[in-house]
């Protein structure tokens, strides 16, 4: 039987000491290539340096999507809009393969507290559209996170009923305005745009915005929602097979910025088991028994509800597992340009908080790229 080719189109890498573990997990799960999504951080600006480092070690296996540096925007500098636009060009020149925006997640939205349809972002989105540079966009979160009694979001600090967090409908309004203004913008909405419970709405977006895509990166609620009507979900996936990408959300952290939720972050082995099971959602029509009671404090799951596969045809699987990704990002990762990469890393160092962990890690990455020049 021919081995299924798979690209993990959505993972996170934040610790250069875990590079071997990341590659080991890729191989274990049968991923030929992977795409790292950089996140932002109040302490570290973003993790673009780690993504660049990972790619430099595995240039044929690793794609990277960089996170914007919002320093000037947060400081309300007059040139912040111009700076956002220039960053797109610099990331492309350095060898990034796309851009990742996490500030559509309400807990991160407060980082900039700026609507996406604000003129401060107009040059940024316009430059993405003009260059065809793909954007991976996290917008919203599971609907339960706006329920004050939701156990999981309260446990993780992601419950949005108090604290003045932006509402999901408002995020969708902002994003639709962006899509209308920049119709040629290539955008992939992470986690099925958190709308797997409303496939008609997703289909409506697909019809209106031909350059819009979604990925099936868990949130486990995505698979529960699709399992409520497996036949309808299967029909949707076959109909829109060209607009869906695969991803895992595997996360390699542990530093350089320790997290209060570190106990949740380094779960690679268990994640691997679950992700191996979730892959079967697309290849079987059976019910999948993936979770156990010990997972309740770590994963957003229900032990009462079931996940039932949708068993897609082989040609559809190929598109979702790798062909759609390669069509948008290229068959091979973009080539790194060490000098431009170093420019980005030095800017992160200049804008990051001066902590021993930050200095140690960033200096190590800087020395690495200085040797590459």
Wavefront OBJ file of the C-alpha trace (Angstrom):
o trace
v 0.000 0.000 0.000
v 1.369 3.420 -0.986
v 2.351 5.574 1.973
v 0.252 8.725 2.311
v 2.270 11.899 1.830
v 1.471 14.457 4.531
v 2.634 17.993 5.272
v 1.923 19.330 8.735
v 0.800 22.791 7.716
v 0.436 24.226 11.219
v 2.773 23.676 14.172
v 4.732 25.853 16.612
v 8.424 25.803 17.479
v 9.740 28.001 20.292
v 12.683 26.144 21.793
v 15.854 25.474 19.810
v 16.851 22.799 22.324
v 13.892 20.710 21.140
v 14.792 20.665 17.462
v 15.683 16.963 17.510
v 12.423 16.152 19.272
v 10.467 18.086 16.666
v 12.083 16.185 13.788
v 11.654 12.881 15.625
v 7.933 13.563 16.020
v 7.619 14.581 12.363
v 9.132 11.269 11.320
v 7.035 9.297 13.811
v 3.811 10.794 12.450
v 4.904 10.371 8.838
v 5.187 14.052 7.943
v 7.544 14.704 5.057
v 7.560 18.452 5.740
v 6.210 20.885 8.307
v 5.270 24.553 8.578
v 6.145 26.436 11.780
v 3.877 29.274 12.848
v 5.587 31.977 14.903
v 3.656 33.436 17.810
v 4.006 36.762 19.604
v 4.921 37.306 23.232
v 4.938 40.353 25.512
v 8.361 39.351 26.797
v 9.973 38.307 23.540
v 8.138 40.268 20.770
v 7.828 37.076 18.681
v 9.495 33.741 18.040
v 10.658 34.457 14.499
v 14.301 33.783 15.515
v 13.491 30.206 16.557
v 11.579 29.554 13.331
v 14.496 30.861 11.263
v 16.914 28.696 13.235
v 14.809 25.564 12.702
v 14.576 26.229 8.982
v 18.323 26.820 8.718
v 18.898 23.319 10.098
v 16.322 21.618 7.852
v 15.908 23.916 4.833
v 14.206 21.293 2.648
v 11.761 20.083 5.305
v 10.695 23.240 7.139
v 8.456 26.092 5.999
v 8.021 29.078 8.323
v 5.348 31.737 8.782
v 6.587 34.785 10.634
v 4.743 36.831 13.227
v 4.649 40.633 12.928
v 6.598 42.796 15.363
v 3.998 45.106 16.903
v 6.440 47.218 18.939
v 5.867 50.459 17.011
v 2.108 49.905 16.845
v 1.887 49.392 20.615
v 3.974 52.508 21.213
v 1.694 54.423 18.817
v 4.601 55.492 16.647
v 3.662 57.550 13.595
v 5.495 55.163 11.279
v 3.826 52.027 12.681
v 1.634 51.471 9.602
v 4.602 51.830 7.277
v 6.599 49.511 9.534
v 3.932 46.776 9.328
v 4.040 46.946 5.539
v 7.843 46.846 5.391
v 7.927 43.782 7.618
v 6.118 41.767 4.953
v 8.848 42.577 2.447
v 11.642 41.801 4.887
v 10.135 38.459 5.885
v 9.874 37.453 2.236
v 13.480 38.492 1.596
v 14.705 36.598 4.676
v 13.142 33.325 3.558
v 9.837 33.140 5.378
v 7.107 31.316 3.473
v 4.150 33.254 4.840
v 2.814 35.243 7.793
v 0.968 34.104 10.907
v -1.466 36.358 12.788
v -2.477 35.145 16.253
v -4.048 38.419 17.427
v -7.457 37.264 16.197
v -7.486 35.072 19.319
v -9.241 37.234 21.938
v -6.575 36.721 24.605
v -3.978 38.009 22.107
v -6.210 40.693 20.594
v -5.508 42.865 23.627
v -1.845 42.829 22.638
v -2.509 45.473 19.960
v -6.155 46.346 20.709
v -6.464 47.478 17.098
v -9.243 46.297 14.737
v -7.992 44.469 11.664
v -9.914 46.836 9.393
v -8.140 49.842 10.910
v -6.014 51.890 8.514
v -2.946 51.015 10.595
v -3.057 47.549 8.983
v -4.023 48.622 5.464
v -0.472 48.617 4.067
v 0.226 45.285 5.720
v -2.729 43.510 4.097
v -2.222 45.304 0.788
v 1.399 44.151 0.622
v 0.371 40.575 1.385
v -2.203 40.738 -1.403
v 0.192 42.269 -3.937
v 2.918 39.701 -3.301
v 0.689 36.628 -2.954
v 2.336 35.926 0.396
v 0.069 33.460 2.280
v -1.477 34.522 5.578
v -2.374 31.983 8.284
v -4.988 33.795 10.375
v -6.266 32.711 13.801
v -9.696 34.317 14.248
v -11.852 33.604 17.280
v -11.899 30.540 19.507
v -14.399 27.777 20.323
v -17.859 29.152 21.060
v -17.793 27.606 24.543
v -15.068 30.043 25.593
v -17.736 32.755 25.836
v -19.728 30.573 28.261
v -18.881 31.578 31.849
v -19.339 27.984 33.046
v -17.081 26.345 30.461
v -14.582 24.289 32.467
v -11.771 24.006 29.934
v -11.494 27.683 28.978
v -11.559 28.668 32.646
v -8.805 26.183 33.371
v -6.618 27.517 30.571
v -7.310 31.197 31.209
v -9.165 31.565 27.919
v -12.673 32.327 29.124
v -13.836 35.568 27.559
v -17.011 36.398 29.476
v -15.196 38.867 31.729
v -12.367 41.289 31.122
v -13.610 43.162 28.065
v -12.523 40.619 25.464
v -13.549 41.136 21.857
v -16.596 39.137 20.773
v -16.490 36.573 17.972
v -19.099 38.346 15.768
v -17.027 41.523 15.921
v -13.902 39.629 14.854
v -15.799 38.111 11.937
v -17.043 41.560 10.928
v -13.505 42.952 10.895
v -12.166 40.011 8.927
v -14.924 40.170 6.316
v -14.101 43.831 5.793
v -10.467 42.878 5.186
v -11.494 40.170 2.713
v -13.711 42.614 0.819
v -10.967 45.223 0.629
v -8.274 42.773 -0.451
v -10.043 40.130 -2.570
v -6.799 38.605 -3.859
v -5.388 38.115 -0.369
v -4.463 34.451 0.143
v -5.671 33.639 3.654
v -5.944 30.350 5.534
v -8.123 30.531 8.617
v -6.787 28.300 11.361
v -8.935 25.705 13.114
v -11.680 25.834 10.457
v -12.307 29.420 11.564
v -13.981 27.825 14.625
v -17.094 27.369 12.485
v -17.160 23.600 11.968
v -20.609 23.643 13.606
v -21.912 25.880 10.792
v -20.755 24.470 7.452
v -23.308 26.547 5.549
v -21.632 29.701 6.811
v -18.183 28.444 5.836
v -19.537 27.543 2.412
v -20.934 31.050 2.088
v -17.495 32.491 2.809
v -15.908 30.149 0.272
v -18.321 31.306 -2.401
v -17.753 34.990 -1.686
v -13.983 34.856 -1.181
v -12.251 32.552 -3.691
v -8.818 33.004 -2.077
v -9.996 31.926 1.380
v -9.021 28.559 2.872
v -9.340 26.811 6.241
v -7.210 24.251 8.015
v -8.357 21.314 10.122
v -5.868 21.880 12.913
v -7.429 20.721 16.218
v -9.248 22.233 18.505
v -10.824 18.917 19.205
v -14.258 20.577 19.154
v -13.819 20.742 15.378
v -13.961 16.952 15.105
v -16.883 16.654 17.502
v -18.831 19.231 15.499
v -18.143 17.494 12.183
v -19.100 14.140 13.727
v -22.623 15.345 14.458
v -23.364 14.878 10.747
v -20.590 12.747 9.222
v -22.395 12.384 5.902
v -22.864 16.139 5.609
v -19.262 16.773 6.624
v -18.019 14.259 4.058
v -20.064 15.918 1.335
v -18.663 19.321 2.345
v -15.047 18.109 2.315
v -15.430 16.511 -1.100
v -17.125 19.597 -2.544
v -14.532 22.006 -1.126
v -11.519 19.715 -1.302
v -9.379 22.466 -2.858
v -9.873 24.842 0.072
v -8.880 22.737 3.101
v -5.401 22.138 4.562
v -4.101 19.751 7.206
v -2.302 20.759 10.416
v -1.609 19.516 13.937
v -0.871 22.440 16.285
v 2.061 20.504 17.747
v 3.872 22.814 20.137
v 7.543 22.794 21.130
v 8.032 25.218 23.992
v 9.765 25.062 27.366
v 11.671 28.319 26.928
v 13.185 30.743 26.579
v 10.094 32.296 28.192
v 8.727 30.028 30.941
v 4.957 29.930 30.952
v 2.593 29.712 33.897
v 0.863 27.016 31.875
v 4.055 25.101 31.100
v 2.456 21.946 32.480
v 0.107 22.064 29.480
v 2.745 22.774 26.854
v 5.193 19.870 26.677
v 2.876 16.989 25.841
v 4.525 15.780 22.679
v 4.141 12.043 23.308
v 0.458 12.182 24.170
v -0.168 14.685 21.387
v 1.437 12.264 18.948
v -0.882 9.454 20.015
v -3.961 11.633 19.660
v -2.896 13.152 16.339
v -2.190 9.696 14.939
v -5.770 8.818 15.861
v -7.257 12.029 14.495
v -5.634 11.417 11.110
v -7.912 8.397 10.851
v -10.917 10.736 10.935
v -10.258 11.315 7.240
v -9.574 7.692 6.285
v -12.214 5.665 8.142
v -15.970 5.850 8.674
v -15.738 4.191 12.076
v -16.100 5.728 15.506
v -12.739 6.732 16.949
v -11.922 6.065 20.602
v -9.091 8.524 21.187
v -9.411 10.112 24.595
v -9.270 8.922 28.183
v -10.315 10.541 31.440
v -6.758 11.656 32.225
v -6.895 13.915 29.148
v -9.702 16.067 30.510
v -7.438 18.684 32.102
v -5.315 19.069 28.985
v -7.617 18.708 25.983
v -10.945 20.326 25.205
v -12.819 17.061 24.946
v -16.041 15.326 25.836
v -15.977 11.729 26.993
v -19.707 11.499 26.227
v -19.637 12.637 22.596
v -18.110 10.550 19.822
v -15.821 11.288 16.897
v -16.867 9.457 13.737
v -14.701 9.411 10.625
v -15.741 10.687 7.195
v -13.542 8.385 5.022
v -12.553 10.595 2.118
v -11.506 9.375 -1.353
v -7.779 9.085 -1.982
v -7.589 12.048 -4.361
v -9.324 14.249 -1.797
v -6.941 13.083 0.935
v -3.965 14.012 -1.229
v -5.259 17.556 -1.609
v -5.993 18.052 2.083
v -2.849 16.344 3.360
v -0.331 18.046 1.065
v -1.337 19.241 -2.412
v -3.303 22.298 -1.305
v -0.448 23.354 0.947
v 2.133 23.015 -1.830
v -0.100 24.935 -4.215
v -0.182 27.899 -1.807
v 3.306 27.754 -0.289
v 5.328 26.063 -3.021
v 6.604 22.525 -3.498
v 9.821 23.414 -1.625
v 10.397 25.911 1.210
v 11.689 29.376 0.325
v 15.451 29.794 0.498
v 16.888 31.464 3.584
v 18.906 34.651 3.197
v 21.102 34.759 6.346
v 21.791 38.508 6.249
v 18.105 39.427 6.111
v 17.286 36.779 8.713
v 19.918 38.270 11.000
v 18.358 41.709 10.549
v 15.030 40.367 11.817
v 16.642 38.555 14.753
v 18.601 41.628 15.832
v 15.407 43.703 15.797
v 13.700 41.145 18.039
v 16.655 41.295 20.417
v 16.528 45.098 20.480
v 12.795 45.134 21.250
v 12.668 42.178 23.656
v 12.884 42.527 27.399
v 16.457 42.275 28.629
v 16.287 38.991 30.521
v 19.084 36.412 30.872
v 17.003 33.778 29.068
v 16.268 36.076 26.151
v 19.877 37.193 25.808
v 21.261 33.658 26.014
v 18.912 32.222 23.401
v 18.987 35.150 21.003
v 22.777 35.477 21.195
v 23.098 31.801 20.347
v 20.842 32.215 17.310
v 22.658 35.385 16.261
v 26.041 33.640 16.369
v 24.592 30.818 14.277
v 23.453 33.175 11.526
v 26.648 35.221 11.664
v 28.535 32.028 10.836
v 26.169 31.398 7.912
v 26.867 34.756 6.249
l 1 2 3 4 5 6 7 8 9 10 11 12 13 14 15 16 17 18 19 20 21 22 23 24 25 26 27 28 29 30 31 32 33 34 35 36 37 38 39 40 41 42 43 44 45 46 47 48 49 50 51 52 53 54 55 56 57 58 59 60 61 62 63 64 65 66 67 68 69 70 71 72 73 74 75 76 77 78 79 80 81 82 83 84 85 86 87 88 89 90 91 92 93 94 95 96 97 98 99 100 101 102 103 104 105 106 107 108 109 110 111 112 113 114 115 116 117 118 119 120 121 122 123 124 125 126 127 128 129 130 131 132 133 134 135 136 137 138 139 140 141 142 143 144 145 146 147 148 149 150 151 152 153 154 155 156 157 158 159 160 161 162 163 164 165 166 167 168 169 170 171 172 173 174 175 176 177 178 179 180 181 182 183 184 185 186 187 188 189 190 191 192 193 194 195 196 197 198 199 200 201 202 203 204 205 206 207 208 209 210 211 212 213 214 215 216 217 218 219 220 221 222 223 224 225 226 227 228 229 230 231 232 233 234 235 236 237 238 239 240 241 242 243 244 245 246 247 248 249 250 251 252 253 254 255 256 257 258 259 260 261 262 263 264 265 266 267 268 269 270 271 272 273 274 275 276 277 278 279 280 281 282 283 284 285 286 287 288 289 290 291 292 293 294 295 296 297 298 299 300 301 302 303 304 305 306 307 308 309 310 311 312 313 314 315 316 317 318 319 320 321 322 323 324 325 326 327 328 329 330 331 332 333 334 335 336 337 338 339 340 341 342 343 344 345 346 347 348 349 350 351 352 353 354 355 356 357 358 359 360 361 362 363 364 365 366 367 368 369 370 371 372 373
